[in-house]
Amino acid sequence: MNGRIQPPGATDSSRRWFERAQTSLAGGISSSARMTSTGPNPYPLYMADGSGARIRDVDGNEYLDYLVSYGSAVLGHANPQLTDALTAVLHTGTMFGTCNTVEVELAELIQAMVPCAELVRFANSGSEAVQGAVRAARGYTGRSKVLKFEGHYHGWSDTLAVSNRPDAAEAGPYAAPHAVPHSPGIPAGVVGDVVVCPWNDPAALRAVLDAHRGEFAAVICEPIVANNACTMPAPGYLSLLREECTARGIILVFDEVCTGFRTGPGGAQALFGVVPDLAVFAKALGGGLPIAAFAGRRDVMEPLAAGRVKHGGTYNASPLCATAALVTLRHLNQPAVTKHIEESGLRIMEAVQRAAHDRRIPCVVQGVGAMFQTVFTADGMPSRQYRDLLRADQARHGAFRHALLGRGVHVNAFGMACWFVSAAVTEDDLDATCEAVEGAFSTL
């Protein structure tokens, strides 16, 4: 790092592994999000190990990691306390398909940390937990339709994989966007139960709610739209959602898969002071292991508790994953830990803003310290909703990302996503990151 740029051939081992992978893995990858490139090279990087805020690829190149497994490795890589706790579980049995005591302790801690969490259920991924929350809302209300916002991402499963990233031709009228399936293979009947609304627009929201009066089981949103370049809620907008849902008997669901716990012990609902009926958690919850949860009002969760609304999963809250989550949340429940994450991110955001200003490159850095994104817009103004980002300069973002990667800083390849900051970032790491940011802007 320290300003050095990778020479040609520095990632040849990743290239060879990708060539090999294409003969056995569909597309050579295990997730569509991993189809990324390495600068001018048409293959993803293969990581071999990590420690703290740093990771190393199979060629031995070291990177400061601000992808951190899409926000999951919130304590950093190979955290000693997490490693010790998991090693003990490996010696006593990783799962039994039965109840275990750790899941109870974990649920109690979530109750104590999260304002809405009167009852908790565990799952294995954010997509699964979203399905559980939507089913709970439908079971409680007896209704089937769900209102979601254009550009908000709620997992890859059919339930809400609608209008995640439609292009301008697909999206339809601004005030009444088309419900666009995210992928072939999603049935029309599923899409028909999802109504799409622009974000941060009170008039459009009320119009959609009025047009479907008495039909919605739930309104779901990302409070900070991590998958829409960290678009922030307009002042008062989350409170408006709360008021409208309460008045109309609709279950308000916060998808806190990305914001949960990393933006503070209580997540976005504590940060903004707006309590939903249900909330969904994953990513930072497990500290790098696969575990998720949905939690909320006792009366909404009661049909699930009584077994009338069905939810299951062989791997739900296994001792291994529940232990990882318990150790992680005990860390994140310390204000000093999330304060360090926030302040570290703010320092990087300021470095980006300063470098952009000095180079006279129009861009905006939006989000919060724990999760943010650099958006290259002509006017340098923050986005308010999804369609603003269709006008962003994604090619320039790609050049910025590749310039950072060559200087040893690893961030999400997609301009519609965001940086995540881990608790393991040190002062030296921040100095190196800010130096790399300055160097990257010098190439734009």
Secondary structure in CASP SS format (residue, H / E / C, confidence):
PFRMAT SS
TARGET T0000
AUTHOR 0000-0000-0000
METHOD secondary structure of the structure
MODEL  1
M C 1.00
N C 1.00
G C 1.00
R C 1.00
I C 1.00
Q C 1.00
P C 1.00
P C 1.00
G C 1.00
A C 1.00
T C 1.00
D H 1.00
S H 1.00
S H 1.00
R H 1.00
R H 1.00
W H 1.00
F H 1.00
E H 1.00
R H 1.00
A H 1.00
Q C 1.00
T C 1.00
S C 1.00
L C 1.00
A H 1.00
G H 1.00
G H 1.00
I C 1.00
S C 1.00
S C 1.00
S H 1.00
A H 1.00
R H 1.00
M C 1.00
T C 1.00
S C 1.00
T E 1.00
G C 1.00
P C 1.00
N E 1.00
P C 1.00
Y C 1.00
P C 1.00
L C 1.00
Y C 1.00
M E 1.00
A E 1.00
D E 1.00
G E 1.00
S E 1.00
G E 1.00
A C 1.00
R E 1.00
I E 1.00
R E 1.00
D E 1.00
V C 1.00
D C 1.00
G C 1.00
N C 1.00
E E 1.00
Y E 1.00
L E 1.00
D E 1.00
Y C 1.00
L C 1.00
V C 1.00
S C 1.00
Y C 1.00
G C 1.00
S C 1.00
A C 1.00
V C 1.00
L C 1.00
G C 1.00
H E 1.00
A C 1.00
N C 1.00
P H 1.00
Q H 1.00
L H 1.00
T H 1.00
D H 1.00
A H 1.00
L H 1.00
T H 1.00
A H 1.00
V H 1.00
L H 1.00
H H 1.00
T H 1.00
G C 1.00
T C 1.00
M C 1.00
F C 1.00
G C 1.00
T C 1.00
C C 1.00
N C 1.00
T H 1.00
V H 1.00
E H 1.00
V H 1.00
E H 1.00
L H 1.00
A H 1.00
E H 1.00
L H 1.00
I H 1.00
Q H 1.00
A H 1.00
M H 1.00
V C 1.00
P C 1.00
C C 1.00
A C 1.00
E C 1.00
L E 1.00
V E 1.00
R E 1.00
F E 1.00
A E 1.00
N C 1.00
S C 1.00
G H 1.00
S H 1.00
E H 1.00
A H 1.00
V H 1.00
Q H 1.00
G H 1.00
A H 1.00
V H 1.00
R H 1.00
A H 1.00
A H 1.00
R H 1.00
G H 1.00
Y H 1.00
T H 1.00
G C 1.00
R C 1.00
S C 1.00
K E 1.00
V E 1.00
L E 1.00
K E 1.00
F E 1.00
E C 1.00
G C 1.00
H C 1.00
Y C 1.00
H C 1.00
G C 1.00
W C 1.00
S C 1.00
D H 1.00
T H 1.00
L H 1.00
A C 1.00
V E 1.00
S C 1.00
N C 1.00
R C 1.00
P C 1.00
D C 1.00
A H 1.00
A H 1.00
E H 1.00
A H 1.00
G C 1.00
P C 1.00
Y C 1.00
A C 1.00
A C 1.00
P C 1.00
H C 1.00
A C 1.00
V C 1.00
P E 1.00
H C 1.00
S C 1.00
P C 1.00
G C 1.00
I C 1.00
P C 1.00
A H 1.00
G H 1.00
V H 1.00
V H 1.00
G C 1.00
D C 1.00
V E 1.00
V E 1.00
V E 1.00
C E 1.00
P C 1.00
W C 1.00
N C 1.00
D C 1.00
P H 1.00
A H 1.00
A H 1.00
L H 1.00
R H 1.00
A H 1.00
V H 1.00
L H 1.00
D H 1.00
A H 1.00
H C 1.00
R C 1.00
G C 1.00
E C 1.00
F E 1.00
A E 1.00
A E 1.00
V E 1.00
I E 1.00
C E 1.00
E C 1.00
P C 1.00
I C 1.00
V E 1.00
A H 1.00
N H 1.00
N H 1.00
A C 1.00
C C 1.00
T E 1.00
M C 1.00
P C 1.00
A C 1.00
P C 1.00
G C 1.00
Y H 1.00
L H 1.00
S H 1.00
L H 1.00
L H 1.00
R H 1.00
E H 1.00
E H 1.00
C H 1.00
T H 1.00
A H 1.00
R H 1.00
G C 1.00
I C 1.00
I E 1.00
L E 1.00
V E 1.00
F E 1.00
D E 1.00
E C 1.00
V C 1.00
C C 1.00
T C 1.00
G C 1.00
F C 1.00
R C 1.00
T C 1.00
G C 1.00
P C 1.00
G C 1.00
G H 1.00
A H 1.00
Q H 1.00
A H 1.00
L H 1.00
F H 1.00
G C 1.00
V C 1.00
V C 1.00
P C 1.00
D C 1.00
L E 1.00
A E 1.00
V E 1.00
F E 1.00
A C 1.00
K H 1.00
A H 1.00
L H 1.00
G H 1.00
G C 1.00
G C 1.00
L C 1.00
P C 1.00
I C 1.00
A E 1.00
A E 1.00
F E 1.00
A E 1.00
G E 1.00
R C 1.00
R H 1.00
D H 1.00
V H 1.00
M H 1.00
E H 1.00
P H 1.00
L H 1.00
A H 1.00
A C 1.00
G C 1.00
R C 1.00
V C 1.00
K C 1.00
H C 1.00
G C 1.00
G C 1.00
T C 1.00
Y C 1.00
N C 1.00
A C 1.00
S C 1.00
P H 1.00
L H 1.00
C H 1.00
A H 1.00
T H 1.00
A H 1.00
A H 1.00
L H 1.00
V H 1.00
T H 1.00
L H 1.00
R H 1.00
H H 1.00
L H 1.00
N C 1.00
Q C 1.00
P H 1.00
A H 1.00
V H 1.00
T H 1.00
K H 1.00
H H 1.00
I H 1.00
E H 1.00
E H 1.00
S H 1.00
G H 1.00
L H 1.00
R H 1.00
I H 1.00
M H 1.00
E H 1.00
A H 1.00
V H 1.00
Q H 1.00
R H 1.00
A H 1.00
A H 1.00
H H 1.00
D H 1.00
R H 1.00
R C 1.00
I C 1.00
P C 1.00
C C 1.00
V E 1.00
V E 1.00
Q E 1.00
G E 1.00
V E 1.00
G C 1.00
A C 1.00
M E 1.00
F E 1.00
Q E 1.00
T E 1.00
V E 1.00
F C 1.00
T C 1.00
A C 1.00
D C 1.00
G C 1.00
M C 1.00
P C 1.00
S C 1.00
R C 1.00
Q C 1.00
Y H 1.00
R H 1.00
D H 1.00
L H 1.00
L C 1.00
R C 1.00
A C 1.00
D C 1.00
Q H 1.00
A H 1.00
R H 1.00
H H 1.00
G H 1.00
A H 1.00
F H 1.00
R H 1.00
H H 1.00
A H 1.00
L H 1.00
L H 1.00
G H 1.00
R C 1.00
G C 1.00
V E 1.00
H E 1.00
V C 1.00
N C 1.00
A C 1.00
F C 1.00
G C 1.00
M C 1.00
A C 1.00
C C 1.00
W E 1.00
F E 1.00
V C 1.00
S C 1.00
A C 1.00
A C 1.00
V C 1.00
T C 1.00
E H 1.00
D H 1.00
D H 1.00
L H 1.00
D H 1.00
A H 1.00
T H 1.00
C H 1.00
E H 1.00
A H 1.00
V H 1.00
E H 1.00
G H 1.00
A H 1.00
F H 1.00
S C 1.00
T C 1.00
L C 1.00
END
